Amino acid sequence: MILAVTPLAAAAVLLVTAGLIRATLDPARARRRATQGATLTAALTILVAVVSGFLTGRGHGVLLDGGTEGALTLTLLPAGLLSTTNAAIGIAGLLACALAPLASHPPRTLRRMLLVLAVAHVFVATTEPWILAALWTLSAALAWRELRATADHRATARVFGLHHAVSTACLVLGAALVATGHGGWAIPLLLAAIAIREAIVPVHGWFPTFVERAPLGMVVAFAAPQLGVYAHLELFTAGLPIATAHGVAVFGAVTAVLAGALGTVQTDARRALAWLMMSQSGLVAFGLENSEPAGQIGALVTWQVLAVATSGFAMTLAALEARRGTLSLHGPGGSFARTPRMAVAFLILGFASVGLPGTLGFIAEDLLVQGSVEEYPLQAFALIIATALNGITVMRCFFALFSGSRNHVGEPDLVGRERVALTLAIAALVFTGLWPQALLALHETGAAVLSTGSH
C-alpha cells in the first residue's frame, strides 16, 4: 500500500481546527479559526508541492517493511500528475472558509466543511480500495447530516441520501469484488458509484438541488475535490475495456453538452452554477478515457484547475449573495462600480474554469482537445461546444450580477480575508498558466503510470 504523508498532515491540521471550532459559539470567531486552519493547510500543501517538483525522479519516497509484498510505502506526495492535487484541494478549502457568509455558515457547518475537506485529503493519500470506500461513505454522510440539520432542506437531504446510499453500496461491493479477484464483475458497480458522485447524466438528480439549497461552502468542500476522479484512477489502474471506455466517454460528453446548454437558460444564479459544475465534471470524465497521454494529462490538469477556479467562482457568488440576498439572472441587477474587485475576481475565475488564455485552464483545455481529436473526433467537437456554452453561462452571470446600476447601497467590496483567498487562487492559476513547464514536468511521471493501463 502506498501512503502519502503530506495529505495526512493537511488532514490533521483541519481536524484540529474542527475540534477548536466545536467549542466556539460565535460565528465570526469560528470562521476566523476555520480560515486560519485552511490557510495553514493551503500553505503546507503548496510548499510541499513546490519542493516535490524539485525532488521529482530523485527517490523521495520512503519504503517500509523491507519491500516485501504488501509493504507500506510512504511518499511525500502522490506520484506524478497527482502531486499537486492536495495543493488544489487546500486552495479550495481556503476559499470555502474565507468567503463563507456567517448567516448560512454557522460554526456547525464550518466544522463539517473542515471534516469533509480532511476526508478529501486523506482520500488522495492512499491507494487501498477498502480505505477509499470508507472515506467515500464518511464524506457523503457528513454532507447529508448538514442537509438534515435544517428543516427546510429535509427533502433535499432525502434525495441526496438516496443517491449516495446507492453510490456507497456500489463502491463497497465493487471494492469487495476487486479484493476477491473478481475485477470484471466490479467494473459496472464502480462506474455507477463514480457516476453518481460526479453527477454524470442520467444519475445527476441530486446535484442541482444540492447546490441550490446547501451552504455553498459545503458544496465546494464536497464537490470541488471530485473524489470520483481519484477513485477512477486508483480502481481502474489496469484500464477499462475499449467498449466500456468509449461508453464512459460518451456519457461524459453528453453530460458536458447537456449541462452546459441548461446552464445558459437558468434564471437563478445557484442553478446556473450547478449546471456549470456538472458540465465541467463531464469534461473530466470524458478526458479520463483518452488513451493518449496528452488527453489524460489534460483531464487531470482540468480536474485540478476546476478545484481552484470553480471554488473561487462559487464562493464569490456566496459572498455576493450574503450582501444582496437571492441572486436572479432575469436581467442586469448589480453594480460593477460598487464592487469592482469582486466583479473582476468573479470573471477571471469563471473564465479560468473554461480555458481563459493566460491561465492553467487554457493549457488544460488545449491538451484535452489535442488528446481527443484522433480517438474521439465527434466527442472532441462536443467538448468544444460545451466549453463555449460554459463561457456563455459565465458571461451571462457576470452581466446579470455586476451591471445595471450605480446605486446599490450596503454592498461593500471584498474585505481583507476575501481578497487574500481570491488573490491566491487567481495567482496560482495565472502563474501555472504562464509557466506550465514546471507543472507539466511533474505530470510526465503520472502519464507514464496511466499509460501502463492503456486501453
C-alpha positions, 0 to 999 in steps of 0.5 A, spaced: 500 500 500 502 506 498 501 512 503 502 519 502 504 523 508 503 530 506 495 529 505 495 526 512 498 532 515 493 537 511 488 532 514 490 533 521 491 540 521 483 541 519 481 536 524 484 540 529 481 546 527 474 542 527 475 540 534 477 548 536 471 550 532 466 545 536 467 549 542 466 556 539 459 559 539 460 565 535 460 565 528 465 570 526 470 567 531 469 560 528 470 562 521 476 566 523 479 559 526 476 555 520 480 560 515 486 560 519 486 552 519 485 552 511 490 557 510 495 553 514 493 547 510 493 551 503 500 553 505 503 546 507 500 543 501 503 548 496 510 548 499 510 541 499 508 541 492 513 546 490 519 542 493 516 535 490 517 538 483 524 539 485 525 532 488 521 529 482 525 522 479 530 523 485 527 517 490 523 521 495 519 516 497 520 512 503 519 504 503 517 500 509 517 493 511 523 491 507 519 491 500 516 485 501 509 484 498 504 488 501 509 493 504 507 500 506 510 505 502 510 512 504 511 518 499 511 525 500 506 526 495 502 522 490 506 520 484 506 524 478 500 528 475 497 527 482 502 531 486 499 537 486 492 535 487 492 536 495 495 543 493 488 544 489 484 541 494 487 546 500 486 552 495 479 550 495 478 549 502 481 556 503 476 559 499 470 555 502 472 558 509 474 565 507 468 567 503 463 563 507 457 568 509 456 567 517 448 567 516 448 560 512 455 558 515 454 557 522 460 554 526 456 547 525 457 547 518 464 550 518 466 544 522 463 539 517 466 543 511 473 542 515 471 534 516 469 533 509 475 537 506 480 532 511 476 526 508 478 529 501 485 529 503 486 523 506 482 520 500 488 522 495 493 519 500 492 512 499 491 507 494 487 501 498 480 500 495 477 498 502 480 505 505 477 509 499 470 506 500 470 508 507 472 515 506 467 515 500 461 513 505 464 518 511 464 524 506 457 523 503 454 522 510 457 528 513 454 532 507 447 529 508 447 530 516 448 538 514 442 537 509 438 534 515 440 539 520 435 544 517 428 543 516 427 546 510 432 542 506 429 535 509 427 533 502 433 535 499 437 531 504 432 525 502 434 525 495 441 526 496 441 520 501 438 516 496 443 517 491 449 516 495 446 510 499 446 507 492 453 510 490 456 507 497 453 500 496 456 500 489 463 502 491 463 497 497 461 491 493 465 493 487 471 494 492 469 487 495 469 484 488 476 487 486 479 484 493 476 477 491 479 477 484 473 478 481 475 485 477 470 484 471 464 483 475 466 490 479 467 494 473 459 496 472 458 497 480 464 502 480 462 506 474 455 507 477 458 509 484 463 514 480 457 516 476 453 518 481 458 522 485 460 526 479 453 527 477 454 524 470 447 524 466 442 520 467 444 519 475 445 527 476 438 528 480 441 530 486 446 535 484 442 541 482 438 541 488 444 540 492 447 546 490 441 550 490 439 549 497 446 547 501 451 552 504 455 553 498 461 552 502 459 545 503 458 544 496 465 546 494 468 542 500 464 536 497 464 537 490 470 541 488 475 535 490 471 530 485 473 524 489 470 520 483 476 522 479 481 519 484 477 513 485 477 512 477 484 512 477 486 508 483 480 502 481 481 502 474 489 502 474 489 496 469 484 500 464 477 499 462 475 495 456 475 499 449 467 498 449 466 500 456 471 506 455 468 509 449 461 508 453 464 512 459 466 517 454 460 518 451 456 519 457 461 524 459 460 528 453 453 528 453 453 530 460 458 536 458 453 538 452 447 537 456 449 541 462 452 546 459 446 548 454 441 548 461 446 552 464 445 558 459 437 558 460 437 558 468 434 564 471 437 563 478 444 564 479 445 557 484 442 553 478 446 556 473 452 554 477 450 547 478 449 546 471 456 549 470 459 544 475 456 538 472 458 540 465 465 541 467 465 534 471 463 531 464 469 534 461 473 530 466 470 524 465 470 524 458 478 526 458 479 520 463 478 515 457 483 518 452 488 513 451 493 518 449 497 521 454 496 528 452 488 527 453 489 524 460 494 529 462 489 534 460 483 531 464 487 531 470 490 538 469 482 540 468 480 536 474 485 540 478 484 547 475 476 546 476 478 545 484 481 552 484 477 556 479 470 553 480 471 554 488 473 561 487 467 562 482 462 559 487 464 562 493 464 569 490 457 568 488 456 566 496 459 572 498 455 576 493 449 573 495 450 574 503 450 582 501 444 582 496 440 576 498 437 571 492 441 572 486 436 572 479 439 572 472 432 575 469 436 581 467 442 586 469 441 587 477 448 589 480 453 594 480 460 593 477 462 600 480 460 598 487 464 592 487 469 592 482 474 587 485 469 582 486 466 583 479 473 582 476 475 576 481 468 573 479 470 573 471 477 571 471 475 565 475 469 563 471 473 564 465 479 560 468 474 554 469 473 554 461 480 555 458 481 563 459 488 564 455 493 566 460 491 561 465 492 553 467 485 552 464 487 554 457 493 549 457 488 544 460 483 545 455 488 545 449 491 538 451 484 535 452 482 537 445 489 535 442 488 528 446 481 527 443 481 529 436 484 522 433 480 517 438 474 521 439 473 526 433 465 527 434 466 527 442 472 532 441 467 537 437 462 536 443 467 538 448 468 544 444 461 546 444 460 545 451 466 549 453 463 555 449 456 554 452 460 554 459 463 561 457 456 563 455 453 561 462 459 565 465 458 571 461 451 571 462 452 571 470 457 576 470 452 581 466 446 579 470 450 580 477 455 586 476 451 591 471 445 595 471 446 600 476 450 605 480 446 605 486 446 599 490 447 601 497 450 596 503 454 592 498 461 593 500 467 590 496 471 584 498 474 585 505 481 583 507 480 575 508 476 575 501 481 578 497 487 574 500 483 567 498 481 570 491 488 573 490 491 566 491 487 562 487 487 567 481 495 567 482 496 560 482 492 559 476 495 565 472 502 563 474 501 555 472 498 558 466 504 562 464 509 557 466 506 550 465 513 547 464 514 546 471 507 543 472 507 539 466 514 536 468 511 533 474 505 530 470 510 526 465 511 521 471 503 520 472 502 519 464 507 514 464 503 510 470 496 511 466 499 509 460 501 502 463 493 501 463 492 503 456 486 501 453 
